[in-house]
């Protein structure tokens, strides 16, 4: 996998996250923090988990000590969609800065994360994007069930926005 391909996948990932956060902003405060009805987590929990996985895998593959990444972000730390979006924007900046400095060779190097987790770095980065996609799907289902409109979040819709520029 080439560095510019990984950057494109993360461009899509952050575009889709922003689309979903914008749709989530239409939810009431009670809907945002409501307990789960038909998915594993409620709306806030699903979104916080998505951010958590993006953040924790980034620092894990960069060699952070497990005591930093082997804990979950707390839902209660994000009382509003705006608070969550603000943290996500900071994390996006940090991720993009790191990704821009990676070479194709570094992406192909095997990252030994212990416990049998030995894959090329790009595998873990693709995992972040595909995990976020699944979590966005859950959040979209929750929003739709609450009566909120969610835009199409697939990659080709993102590509259409690029083509329209």
N, C-alpha and C positions, 0 to 999 in steps of 0.2 A: 504494500500500500504506500502510495506516495504522500508526502507531507501536504501538498495542496489538496489532495483528495480528503484527507482527514480534516483539514481546515474547512472544506466545503461541507462535510457532514456536520461539523459543529456550527457552521453558519446556519444550516437548516435547523439544527437542534434549538439554537437560541431564538431563531425566528418563530418556530413553533411554540416554544415556551412563552414568548411575548404575546403571541396570538391567544394562547390559552389564558394567560394572566389577565389580558384585556377582557376576555369573556367572563372570567371569574369576578372581575371588578363589578359586574352587574348583579352579582349575588348579594343578598342581604348579609349582614353580619351574622345573623343566626344560621343562615344556610352555610356560610363559610366554615363555621365551627361545629356544625351538627355532627353527631356520631354517625358511623357508617350504617347504611340501610341494606345495601346489596353488594358492596365491594368490601375488601379487607379493611380499608381505611375510609374515613370521610373525606370531603373535598380538601380541607386544609391539610389533613394528615397525608393524603396522596401527594399533594404538591410539595409539602415539606420533605417527604421521603424522596421525591424526585431530586430536589436540590441536594439533599443529604448524600445520595448516591453519586451525583455528579462531583460534589466536593470531595467526599471521602475517597473515591477511587482515584481522583487526580492526585491527592496527597499521598495515597498509598503507593501508587506506581512511581512516584518521585522519591520514595524511600523514607517517608515519615514513619515514626515509631507507632506501633499499634495503639498505644494509649491515646494517640491523637485521632486516628481514623476509626478505631473499633468502638465507636459510641454513636448514638443517633442524635441528630438535632431534635430539640424539643418543640413539639407543636405549639405549646403555650408561649414560646418565644416570638411567635408571629401572630399577633392579635388581629392584624389586618392584611389584606392583599398587598397594600402598599409596602408594608414592612417586609413581607416575603419578597416582593419584586425588587426592593432595594438591595437586599442581601444577594439575590440572584444576579443582579447587575454587577456587583462587586466580584462575585465568583466568576462570572463570564469574563470580566476583564483579566483576572488572574489566569484563567484557562487559556484565553486567546494569547496572552503574552508568552506563556509556556509553549503552546503549540507552534507559534511563529518561529521559535528558536530551535525546533526539532528538525533533524535531517531525515532524509529517506532511510539512511543506514540505521539511525537510532530507532526509527519506527520498526525496523525489521529485527532488532536485537531482542533476544529472549529475556524477558523480565521474570526473574525467579522470586516469586512473592511468598514462597514457603507453602507448606501443606499441599504440595503437588501442583500448585498454581504456577506453571511454567509455560508461558505463551509469548509470542512476539508482542511488543508494546502495543502495536496497532490493534491487536485483538481486544485488549482491555479498553481501548478508546472506542472501538466500535460497540463494545458491550455497554458503555455509558450511553451512547446514542440510542441503541435499541431498547435499553431498559427505560430510558426517558420516554421513548415512543409508547411503550406499553402503559406507563403510568399516565401519560397524557390521555390515552384512550380511556382509562378508568375515570379520570377527572371529567372528560367530556361526557361520558355516560351519566355521571352524577349531575353535571350541569344540565344536560338534556332532561333528566328526570325531574329536575327542579323547575323546568320550563324556560331555561335560558338557551339562547342560540349559540352554538359553537361553530366557528368557521372550519372549513376543511383544512386539515393539518398535514396532509401527506406531502412527500418530497416534491412531486410534480407540481403541486400548487405553489410551493416555494419557488420552484424553477420558473413558473409562470410570472411570479412577481419580479424575478430577475430579468426576464425577457421584456417585461413591460417598462422597465426603467430606461 
